[in-house]
Amino acid sequence: MSKSIAIIGCGWLGLPLAKSFLNIGYTVHGSTTSKEKLSSLAEAGIRPYLISLSEEGPKGPVSDFLQDVDSLIINVPPKLRGGNQGNYIGKIQGLYNAIKTSSVQQIVFVSSTSVYGNIDGEVTEDTVPKPATESGRQLLITEAIFRNDNELRSTIVRFGGLIGPNRHPVTMLSGRTGLANGIAPINLIHLNDCIDILRNIVEQRWWNEVFNGVYPDYPSKAEYYAVEAKKRGIPGPEYSKETVKRGKKVQSSKLILVKKYRFNTSIHS
């Protein structure tokens, strides 16, 4: 098996992921859109490439980035909130076109549980997605670009809300009032578990799969964020008694039952 991998998007998740592959003997190609980060990637032992995605195709040395690499992890979020209606599908399509002229044979595409939209109740990989946001809609269409290519071995990972160092939704919710659906369960996952899942997919060759990545503990939003706010010494969010939806509980019937994967980092850590 090749011990070389490329990771497009070496940010909050991608950089520690790249380091984890270095630690087990991989040669790692890593991309960034910031010139200032090239030196820090190189200092970590990652081969750095300045690459940005566009509808016309990737900008930068993408051929060199993909050269002699048979597995690629695509970790680029849509960033379509706040009225931003960019063409994420077109950007990834441009990357896909470049992949098809390269040596890459395996793809891990990092997606999101937002593709399930506002479904109530238990959700597994067998649940039909019903995205309710533009971001979720474009992610679902983009997933299909890779899933419909029988020449590539592609695995989709739909992560819940990401938490970890310097990142937790309670900081954005702090002090807000009148929030709805406080009894709805949270669907979060810790950075360390994300890294373990992605590394296991490549190492164990779990190809042509779709996995939900959510920590299997589901306290209510009101309960969970009150505890997390108190731990940080900040005002907690307040939820109204009105409940419009009971919320979804995203589970992984494939990741846990079929692959015997065990999460190792609590959402309370």
N, C-alpha and C positions, 0 to 999 in steps of 0.2 A: 504494500500500500504506500502511496506517495506520502512523504512527510513534509509537504509544502502546501500552504493554504493562503488564500487571499481574503481579506476582510475589507469590504467597502463601507466606510463609516466608522472611523476609530475615535468615537466620542466617549460619552459616559459609560456605555456598555461595551462598545467595540474595542476600546483601548485595553481594559483589563482582560477582556476575552482574548485579545491578541497575545498578551503576556502569558496567559494560561497555556496557550498552545506552544509558546516559546519554552515554557517550563517542562514540557514533555517531548522536546526535541524537534519541533517543527520549525521549518523556515517560514516566516510570516511576511507576506506583502500587505501593507496597510495603507489605506487612502485617507486623505483629509482634504477639506476645502480651504484650509488656512495655511498660508506659507509659514506663519509663526510656529505651527505645530510640527513642521517637518523635522526640525532638529530634535525635538523631544521624542518623536517616534524612533528616530535613528539611535538616540542615546539608549532607548529601551531595548535595542536589538532588532527592531522592526524595519524592514525595507520600506522606506516612505515614498509615497507618490501623491502628487497634487492633482486631484481629479474632482471635477464637478459634473453633475448630471444635467442634461438638457434634452429637450424634445428632438433636437437635431443629432443627438448622440453625445457620449461622454466627452468632456473637454479635458485634455491632458494626455499623458503617456499611457493610455489604457491598454495598448498592446503589450507594453513592457510589464505592466501591472499584472496581466493575466498570463504572461509567458511562463511555461513550465509549471503551471498550477493546475491540478485537476479538481480541486474543491474551492468553491467560493461562497462566502457568507455575505448576504446582502442585508445590511443593517442601516437602512435609510428611511426614517419616518416621513409621512406625507407632509406634515406641518401645514394643514389646511384650516386651522382654527382662525377665529377672528376675522372672517370675511375673505381670507386668502383662498382663492379658487384656482390654484395652480394645477397644471396638468401632470400630476404624479404618474399616471399611467403612461403618458408619452415619454417621460424621463426614464422609467424602468424599461420601456420598450426599446429605447435607444441603447441602454446597457445590454439588454438581451440580444440585440443584433450584433453587438461587439462580442458577446460571449460565444455566439454561434460560429465565429471565425477563429476562436481560440481553442486551446487544449482542454478547457474546463469541461468536466463530465458530470460533476455533482454540484448541486445548488442547495443552500439552506436560505430560505427567504423568511426574514423576521417580519411577521404580521402582528395583528392585534385582535383581541376579543371584541373590538368595536364592530367587527363584521357581523356579529350576532344581533346588533341593534338593541332594541328594548324588549326582547323576549323575556317573559316571566317564567320562573321555575328552573329546573335543572337543565343544563346545557352541556352536551358532549360533542365530540368531533362528528357525530352522526346527525346532529341538529342542523337543519337547513338554515344558513345565515340569512338574516333580514336586516341589512345595515340601515341605520336611521340617520347617519351623518354622511356628508360628502367624503370625509376621510375614510370611513368604513366602506363606502361604496367603491371608491377607487382602489382601496386595498384588496377587496374581494376580486375585482376585475384583474388586478395585477397578479394575484395568486394564480389565476387561470392561465396566464401567459406561460408559466413554468409547468403547471400541472398538466397542461394539454400537449406538452412536448415529450413525445415518447423516446426521443433520443437522449434526453437528459434525465438523470436521476435527481429528482427534486423533492425536498421535504419542506413543508410549511410549518412554522411555529407561531401560534397565536398567543402572545403573552398578554396577561392582564396588566393592571397598573403597576409600573415599575417603582420599587422603593429600594433605598440603600443609602450610601454615603451622600450627604447633602441633597437628598431627594426624597421628599415625602409629601403626599397631597394635603396633609393636615396643615402645612404651612400656608397653602393657598386658601384653605377653607377657614382658617383661624378668624374668629370674630364675626363671621357671616351669620345672618339670622334668617329665619323663615324658609330654611331649606326643606325640600320635600323628600318623602320616602326614607325616613330615618330607620325604618325597620328592614330595609333592603340589605342583603348581604354584600360585603366587600368582595372584590375579586382582584387580589394583589399578588405580586411575586417579588421576592428579593433578588437583587443583582447577582448574588452568589449562585442562586439556583438557576438563574438564566444562563450563566456561564457554564454550569455543570450540564445543563440540558443540551446546549449547543455543542459543547465538546463531546458529549456522549453520542450525539447523532453522527458526528464525523468519525469518531473512534470506533463505534460499534456498527457503523454503516447502516443506520436506520433510514434508508432511502425510500422514496415514493410513499411518504406518510404525511398526515396532518396531525399535529399535536397541539392541544391546549396547554399552555403553561401558566397555571394559577395555583398558589399555595392552598392545600386542602384544609383550610380553616376559615370559617365564614361568619365571624361576628357581625352584628348589624352595624351599619354606618354610624348611627348615633352612639352606640356603645364604644366602638373601636376608636373613633376620632376623639371622643372625650378622654379616653385613657391616654392616647398619644399626645394630645395637647397638654395634658397635665404633666406628662413626663418631660415636656420641653419648656414648661413654664409659660405657655402662651394661651390666650383665650380660645376655648373650644368653639366649634360651630354649633348653632342651635337649629334643631329641626322642628318643623311644625307637626302637629298631630295629624294633619291631613296626609293620607297615603293614597297616591294615585296608582302606583304599581308596587307589587311586592318584590320586584327585582329578580335578577337571574343569578344562579349559582353555577359558575363555569367549572366543570370537572374534566378530567382526562381519563376516559375509559381506556385509551390506547397506551398512553405514557405510563400509567401506574400498573394497570392490569396485564397488558401484553408485554411490556418491556421491563417490568419489575423495577421501575425507577423509584427511588425514594428521595423526597425533598429533604434538605438538611439545614435549611435556614428559616427560622420562624419569622412571620411577618411582624412579630413584636420585638425583634432584635434591633 
